[in-house]
Amino acid sequence: MARRFYQLKGNEGIEATYQQRLKALEDENKSDATTIAKLQEERDQPKAAAEKAAAELAKNERGQGSECTRRHKDCFWLERSRRH
């Protein structure tokens, strides 16, 4: 569940950036197959990194990991609980 949450959040930003850049290319009439393929490759690299980071964050159960990781997760869950 945590992995999916972290992964979705990362992918949302990556996909939004990709769509903006794709639209800009289309508006400039520069959206040939080579350019789109390069843009997709640039999108896929951060997606892979986000997936790896999501897996690492999810692997560390609450209370495990370094002190910095524990503080980060505590702040995250505290902020999340304030929103709901």
N, C-alpha and C positions, 0 to 999 in steps of 0.2 A: 504494500500500500504506500509506504513512504517513498519507495523507489519510483512508483508511478507518478506521485505528486511532484517530486523533484524533476523527473523527466518531462512531464507535461509543462511545467513552468519554463524550463529551459527551451523546449521546442517551440513554445508560443512566441517567444522573442525572436528566435532564429527564423521561424517561418514568416513573421511579420516583416522582418528586415529583408528577407528574400523577396517577398511580394512587392515591397516598395521599390527595390532595385530593379525587379523585372518590369514593373510598370514604368519606371523611368526609362529603361531601355526601349520599351515599346513606344513611349511618347517621343523618343528621339529617333525612332526608326532604326535602331541598332540591334534588334532582337533576332539576329540570324542564329542558326543552329549551333555554331561554334561558341558564340558568346553566351547563349543560354546554357550550354553544356558546362562552360567554365563557371558560370554563376551557380549552377546546381552543385558543382564540385565544392565551391566555396561555402555553400550552405551545408553540405553533407559533413564537412570536416568538423565544424562546431557541434553539429548534432551528435556525432560520435563521441566527442569530448564531453558533451552534456550527459550522454547516456552513461559514460564511464563514471563521471562525477556523481550522478544519481545513484548508481550502484554502490559507490563508496559511502555516500551519505546514509543510504538505507542500511548498509551492512553494520554500521556502528549503531548498535541499540542505544537507547537512552541510558546515560550513566556510564557508557564505555567510551574509549578513545582518549584523546589528549584533553587537558584542561581547557584549551582554547576551543576545541570542538564541543565540549560539554557546555561552555558558556554561550557559544553561538546557538546551539540547539535550544538552550533554556530561553534565550532572548527571542528566538523564532517562535517557540510555542507560546510564550507570554504575549507577544504581539498578536499572534493568531487568535488567542483566546479573548483578547480585548476587542477584536473586530466582531466577534460573534456574540 
